[in-house]
Amino acid sequence: MAQSKTATVYETLKSELLDGIHRPGSKLAIDQLADRFGVNIGAVRESLSRLTSDHLVVAQPQKGFLVAKVSVEDLLDLTAVRIDIETRCLRRSIELGSLEWEGRLLSTWHQLSRTQPVTGGAANADWARLHAQFHDDLIAACDSQWWLRLREQLYMQAERYRRMILPHRRGGRDVDSEHREILDLTLARDADKACAALTEHLNLTAKLLLSSGSALFDSTDGQNRPARLDLAVEEK
């Protein structure tokens, strides 16, 4: 029962941190969280420790647990590293992927392409789930467990930025076409073009987040400033 309560606290806080409900840099008061969830302090500490391992929370001496900060610099660095790992995984997946892998990918794409990202003015959880599954399926045939572990961590951090800034996003985008291009090139086993399309897709996501959420960022010197839109992607 205690473990179940700890898991509930962890999953709930994780979702809230990814959605930006807790302000970056703010303190997470253990006693208040214990009262809120109706659990003992130990369960909250364990949950926060797990979130520290996820790099969503930072533990600091004398200050306790703080929500991990976000910054323009971090998003740029995250995007560059994510592209490196994600394209490695995709290239390997294209090399090794079976017909069964192709079938799963097509099935997920079929569902994703028929699901709206926003319903009733709010983000659609079904679309977010299918979107994550689509990107998971793209690299599912990769045989490097270390690459996949790193890729999972990077995806989660990127989701935090996306979900945090989503309500502030400006401008339109044909994400379905981007996904379809990546899918078609992947199924054609054209690794170079598929990786290029995925790189452009991830870079464009970062650009839109930077342009839409620059006021939310804390830079490394503690000053908010406009985002540097210098990612390596051609404008269309």
LUMSEKE-422807 format. One record per residue (C-alpha): x negated, y negated, z; chain. Coordinates in Angstrom, 2 decimals. Each point is the difference from the previous one (the first is absolute). Example, Ala and Ser with C-alpha at 12.3 -4.5 7.8 and 13.67 -1.06 7.14 Angstrom:
2
SITE         u         v         w   c
SITE    -12.30      4.50      7.80   A
SITE     -1.37     -3.44     -0.66   A
***
This chain:
236
SITE         u         v         w   c
SITE      0.00      0.00      0.00   A
SITE     -2.82     -2.41      0.94   A
SITE     -1.78      0.75     -3.27   A
SITE      3.24     -0.61     -1.89   A
SITE      0.40     -3.42      1.65   A
SITE     -3.61     -0.89     -0.81   A
SITE      0.57      0.97     -3.63   A
SITE      3.12     -2.19     -0.13   A
SITE     -1.88     -2.99      1.41   A
SITE     -2.86      0.56     -2.44   A
SITE      2.19      0.36     -3.09   A
SITE      2.20     -2.97      0.92   A
SITE     -2.94     -2.31      0.70   A
SITE     -1.79      1.18     -3.12   A
SITE      3.02     -0.86     -2.15   A
SITE      0.33     -3.40      1.69   A
SITE     -3.70     -0.77     -0.50   A
SITE      0.17      0.95     -3.67   A
SITE      3.06     -2.24     -0.42   A
SITE     -1.75     -2.94      1.67   A
SITE      2.50     -0.25      2.85   A
SITE     -2.85     -0.58      2.48   A
SITE     -2.10     -3.05     -0.85   A
SITE     -3.61      0.81     -0.96   A
SITE     -2.33     -0.79      2.89   A
SITE      2.77      0.06      2.61   A
SITE     -0.25      2.06      3.18   A
SITE      2.00      3.18      0.45   A
SITE      0.99     -0.01      3.66   A
SITE     -0.03      3.59      1.29   A
SITE      2.43     -0.56      2.85   A
SITE      2.52     -1.76     -2.23   A
SITE     -0.19      2.77     -2.57   A
SITE      0.44      2.62      2.71   A
SITE      3.16     -1.75      1.20   A
SITE      1.28     -0.38     -3.53   A
SITE     -0.42      3.67     -0.91   A
SITE      0.84      1.35      3.44   A
SITE     -3.28      1.90      0.30   A
SITE     -2.95     -0.05      2.37   A
SITE     -3.07     -2.15     -0.60   A
SITE     -2.08      3.06     -0.92   A
SITE      2.23      0.75     -3.00   A
SITE     -0.40     -3.57     -1.25   A
SITE     -3.78      0.09      0.47   A
SITE     -0.24      3.24     -1.94   A
SITE      2.11     -1.43     -2.82   A
SITE     -2.08     -3.18     -0.16   A
SITE     -3.20      2.04     -0.03   A
SITE      1.29      1.94     -3.02   A
SITE      0.90     -3.28     -1.70   A
SITE     -3.54     -1.20      0.70   A
SITE     -1.26      3.02     -1.92   A
SITE      2.35     -1.05     -2.82   A
SITE     -1.64     -3.47      0.10   A
SITE      3.39     -1.62      0.54   A
SITE     -0.90     -0.94      3.59   A
SITE     -3.26     -1.20      1.51   A
SITE     -1.08      0.73      3.60   A
SITE     -2.02     -2.83      1.57   A
SITE     -1.56     -0.13      3.48   A
SITE      1.88     -2.27      2.39   A
SITE      2.67     -0.65     -2.63   A
SITE      1.58      3.40     -0.44   A
SITE      1.60      1.04     -3.29   A
SITE      0.43     -2.56     -2.78   A
SITE      1.70      0.25     -3.37   A
SITE     -2.69      0.28     -2.69   A
SITE     -0.50     -3.25     -1.88   A
SITE      0.49     -0.49     -3.71   A
SITE     -2.00     -2.22     -2.31   A
SITE     -0.61     -0.86     -3.61   A
SITE     -3.48      1.46      0.27   A
SITE      1.29      3.25      1.44   A
SITE      2.63      0.45     -2.72   A
SITE     -2.55     -0.64     -2.75   A
SITE     -2.44      2.47      1.54   A
SITE      2.75      2.54      0.64   A
SITE      1.21     -0.23     -3.59   A
SITE     -3.48      0.46     -1.46   A
SITE     -0.74      3.06      2.15   A
SITE      3.45      1.44     -0.57   A
SITE     -0.40     -0.26     -3.77   A
SITE     -3.35      1.78      0.22   A
SITE      1.37      2.91      2.03   A
SITE      3.42      0.20     -1.65   A
SITE     -1.41      0.14     -3.54   A
SITE     -2.51      2.66      1.06   A
SITE      2.88      2.08      1.32   A
SITE      2.09     -0.60     -3.12   A
SITE     -2.84      0.92     -2.34   A
SITE     -0.55      3.26      1.89   A
SITE      3.73      0.70      0.12   A
SITE      0.29     -0.43     -3.78   A
SITE     -2.90      2.42     -0.45   A
SITE      1.46      2.68      2.26   A
SITE      3.76     -0.57     -0.11   A
SITE      2.23      2.92     -0.97   A
SITE      3.36      0.09     -1.78   A
SITE      1.63      0.27      3.43   A
SITE     -1.76     -3.22      1.01   A
SITE      1.31     -1.70     -3.13   A
SITE      3.52      1.18      0.81   A
SITE     -0.07     -1.41      3.53   A
SITE     -1.34     -3.30     -1.29   A
SITE      2.70     -0.25     -2.65   A
SITE      2.72      0.86      2.53   A
SITE     -1.14     -2.71      2.41   A
SITE     -0.29     -2.54     -2.81   A
SITE      3.54      0.85     -1.19   A
SITE      1.41     -0.73      3.47   A
SITE     -2.13     -3.12      0.54   A
SITE      0.93     -1.53     -3.35   A
SITE      3.69      0.31      0.90   A
SITE     -0.30     -1.50      3.48   A
SITE      0.20     -3.73      0.64   A
SITE     -2.79     -1.48      2.16   A
SITE      2.43     -2.44      1.63   A
SITE      3.61      0.61      1.00   A
SITE      2.25     -2.53      1.69   A
SITE     -2.84     -2.51      0.21   A
SITE     -2.19      2.37      2.03   A
SITE     -2.81      2.40     -0.87   A
SITE      1.30      3.44     -0.95   A
SITE     -1.59      2.68      2.19   A
SITE      0.74      2.68     -2.63   A
SITE     -1.98     -1.93     -2.62   A
SITE     -2.92     -0.46      2.41   A
SITE     -0.01      3.74      0.74   A
SITE      0.11      0.96     -3.68   A
SITE     -2.61     -2.61     -0.88   A
SITE     -2.37      1.49      2.57   A
SITE      0.80      3.50     -1.27   A
SITE     -0.72     -1.02     -3.61   A
SITE     -3.44     -1.29      0.90   A
SITE     -0.61      3.08      2.16   A
SITE      1.00      2.31     -2.86   A
SITE     -2.31     -1.76     -2.44   A
SITE     -3.05      1.09      1.98   A
SITE      1.40      3.21      1.51   A
SITE     -2.17      2.29     -2.16   A
SITE     -3.24     -1.59      1.23   A
SITE     -2.05      2.62      1.85   A
SITE     -2.06     -2.31      2.22   A
SITE      1.54     -0.10      3.47   A
SITE     -2.26     -2.88      1.07   A
SITE      1.02     -2.14     -2.96   A
SITE      3.64      0.78      0.76   A
SITE     -0.39     -0.87      3.68   A
SITE     -1.65     -3.30     -0.84   A
SITE      2.64     -0.69     -2.62   A
SITE      2.80      0.60      2.55   A
SITE     -1.52     -2.48      2.47   A
SITE     -0.45     -2.62     -2.71   A
SITE      3.56      0.48     -1.25   A
SITE      1.39     -0.60      3.48   A
SITE     -1.95     -3.22      0.40   A
SITE      1.13     -1.20     -3.42   A
SITE      3.61      0.82      0.93   A
SITE     -0.33     -2.22      3.05   A
SITE     -0.83     -2.98     -2.18   A
SITE      2.71      0.84     -2.52   A
SITE      2.75      0.50      2.55   A
SITE     -1.06     -3.00      2.07   A
SITE      0.05     -2.39     -2.94   A
SITE      2.86      1.54     -1.99   A
SITE      2.65     -2.43      1.38   A
SITE     -2.17     -2.95     -1.13   A
SITE     -0.78      1.32     -3.47   A
SITE      0.54     -2.33     -2.93   A
SITE      0.35      0.80     -3.66   A
SITE      1.14      3.03     -1.96   A
SITE     -1.84      3.12     -1.05   A
SITE      0.82      3.08     -2.04   A
SITE     -1.31      2.62      2.40   A
SITE      1.88      2.78     -1.81   A
SITE     -1.96     -0.69     -3.19   A
SITE     -3.27     -0.01      1.92   A
SITE      0.82      3.34      1.60   A
SITE      1.15      1.45     -3.33   A
SITE     -3.26     -1.03     -1.69   A
SITE     -2.06      1.67      2.74   A
SITE      2.21      3.11     -0.21   A
SITE     -0.22      0.31     -3.78   A
SITE     -3.77     -0.42     -0.07   A
SITE     -0.40      2.47      2.84   A
SITE      2.12      2.65     -1.71   A
SITE     -1.93     -0.62     -3.23   A
SITE     -3.12      0.85      2.04   A
SITE     -1.63     -3.28     -1.04   A
SITE     -1.95     -0.58      3.21   A
SITE     -1.74     -3.22     -1.10   A
SITE      3.19     -1.78     -1.05   A
SITE      2.02      1.38      2.91   A
SITE     -2.58     -1.26      2.50   A
SITE     -0.10     -3.38     -1.76   A
SITE      3.80     -0.26      0.20   A
SITE     -0.03      0.95      3.68   A
SITE     -2.74     -2.56      0.67   A
SITE      2.05     -2.73     -1.67   A
SITE      3.10      1.09      1.92   A
SITE     -1.74     -0.21      3.39   A
SITE     -1.73     -3.27     -0.84   A
SITE      3.26     -1.59     -1.09   A
SITE      1.64      1.07      3.27   A
SITE     -2.79     -1.69      1.95   A
SITE      0.24     -3.15     -2.11   A
SITE      3.72     -0.31      0.60   A
SITE     -0.45      0.57      3.73   A
SITE     -2.70     -2.64      0.19   A
SITE      2.02     -2.58     -1.92   A
SITE      3.18      0.71      1.98   A
SITE     -1.43      0.39      3.49   A
SITE     -3.03     -2.26      0.23   A
SITE      1.53     -1.94      2.90   A
SITE      0.19      3.20      2.04   A
SITE     -3.71      0.75     -0.20   A
SITE     -2.64     -0.73      2.58   A
SITE     -3.40     -0.33     -1.68   A
SITE     -3.16      1.23      1.68   A
SITE     -0.86     -3.48      1.23   A
SITE      3.40     -0.38      1.62   A
SITE      1.35     -2.47     -2.55   A
SITE      2.90      0.60     -2.33   A
SITE     -0.81     -0.88     -3.56   A
SITE      1.37      0.77     -3.47   A
SITE     -0.75      3.43     -1.35   A
SITE     -2.81      0.54     -2.50   A
SITE      1.62      1.59     -3.00   A
SITE     -3.19      1.39     -1.47   A
SITE      0.89      3.67     -0.35   A
SITE     -1.21      1.66     -3.15   A
SITE      3.21      0.34     -1.97   A
SITE      1.05     -1.60     -3.25   A
SITE      3.12     -2.11      0.08   A
SITE      2.84      1.12     -2.23   A
***
